[in-house]
Amino acid sequence: MKAQLPATAAQRTCRAFTLLELLVSLAVLGLIILLVAQMLGPASAITGTGNKHIDTDTQARVILDRKEHQVDRRRTEGERPDRLL
């Protein structure tokens, strides 16, 4: 049979994390989050630049569509081709 140990603080067998272990794990987690945030920063800037290019292309397409509509309308009205634009 097992002998019973005295219940002193030094001899207790408690399975838990110490405060130091928790603080170290939080510090490591903070470093990981910081590194990931630094990696995602340039990616969001590249995405923003791509979105600006898409917006510019969309605006250009709208302008060209309007011009095409004007040319088609004038052509159906019977204007001469040299005076379309």
CYANA upper distance limits for C-alpha pairs under 8 A (distance plus 0.5 A):
  5 LEU  CA     11 GLN  CA      7.96
  6 PRO  CA     11 GLN  CA      7.70
  7 ALA  CA     11 GLN  CA      7.17
  7 ALA  CA     12 ARG  CA      6.74
  8 THR  CA     12 ARG  CA      6.80
 17 PHE  CA     21 GLU  CA      6.66
 17 PHE  CA     22 LEU  CA      7.18
 18 THR  CA     22 LEU  CA      6.94
 19 LEU  CA     23 LEU  CA      6.70
 20 LEU  CA     24 VAL  CA      6.64
 21 GLU  CA     25 SER  CA      6.67
 22 LEU  CA     26 LEU  CA      6.69
 23 LEU  CA     27 ALA  CA      6.69
 24 VAL  CA     28 VAL  CA      6.74
 25 SER  CA     29 LEU  CA      6.62
 26 LEU  CA     30 GLY  CA      6.57
 27 ALA  CA     31 LEU  CA      6.81
 28 VAL  CA     32 ILE  CA      6.79
 29 LEU  CA     33 ILE  CA      6.73
 30 GLY  CA     34 LEU  CA      6.65
 31 LEU  CA     35 LEU  CA      6.70
 32 ILE  CA     36 VAL  CA      6.73
 33 ILE  CA     37 ALA  CA      6.61
 34 LEU  CA     38 GLN  CA      6.76
 35 LEU  CA     39 MET  CA      6.81
 36 VAL  CA     40 LEU  CA      6.76
 37 ALA  CA     41 GLY  CA      6.73
 38 GLN  CA     42 PRO  CA      8.14
 39 MET  CA     43 ALA  CA      7.80
 40 LEU  CA     44 SER  CA      6.84
 41 GLY  CA     45 ALA  CA      7.04
 42 PRO  CA     46 ILE  CA      6.70
 43 ALA  CA     47 THR  CA      6.72
 44 SER  CA     48 GLY  CA      6.64
 45 ALA  CA     49 THR  CA      6.80
 46 ILE  CA     50 GLY  CA      6.72
 47 THR  CA     51 ASN  CA      6.68
 48 GLY  CA     52 LYS  CA      6.82
 49 THR  CA     53 HIS  CA      6.91
 50 GLY  CA     54 ILE  CA      6.80
 51 ASN  CA     55 ASP  CA      6.70
 52 LYS  CA     56 THR  CA      6.70
 53 HIS  CA     57 ASP  CA      6.64
 54 ILE  CA     58 THR  CA      6.59
 55 ASP  CA     59 GLN  CA      6.73
 56 THR  CA     60 ALA  CA      6.71
 57 ASP  CA     61 ARG  CA      6.62
 58 THR  CA     62 VAL  CA      6.79
 59 GLN  CA     63 ILE  CA      6.85
 60 ALA  CA     64 LEU  CA      6.68
 61 ARG  CA     65 ASP  CA      6.55
 62 VAL  CA     66 ARG  CA      6.75
 63 ILE  CA     67 LYS  CA      6.81
 64 LEU  CA     68 GLU  CA      6.61
 65 ASP  CA     69 HIS  CA      6.65
 66 ARG  CA     70 GLN  CA      6.73
 67 LYS  CA     71 VAL  CA      6.70
 68 GLU  CA     72 ASP  CA      6.64
 69 HIS  CA     73 ARG  CA      6.56
 70 GLN  CA     74 ARG  CA      6.63
 71 VAL  CA     75 ARG  CA      6.51
 71 VAL  CA     84 LEU  CA      6.50
 71 VAL  CA     85 LEU  CA      7.85
 72 ASP  CA     76 THR  CA      6.76
 73 ARG  CA     77 GLU  CA      6.81
 74 ARG  CA     78 GLY  CA      6.97
 74 ARG  CA     79 GLU  CA      6.31
 74 ARG  CA     84 LEU  CA      7.15
 75 ARG  CA     79 GLU  CA      6.24
 75 ARG  CA     80 ARG  CA      7.99
 75 ARG  CA     81 PRO  CA      7.89
 75 ARG  CA     84 LEU  CA      8.11
 79 GLU  CA     83 ARG  CA      7.44
 79 GLU  CA     84 LEU  CA      7.58
 80 ARG  CA     84 LEU  CA      7.37
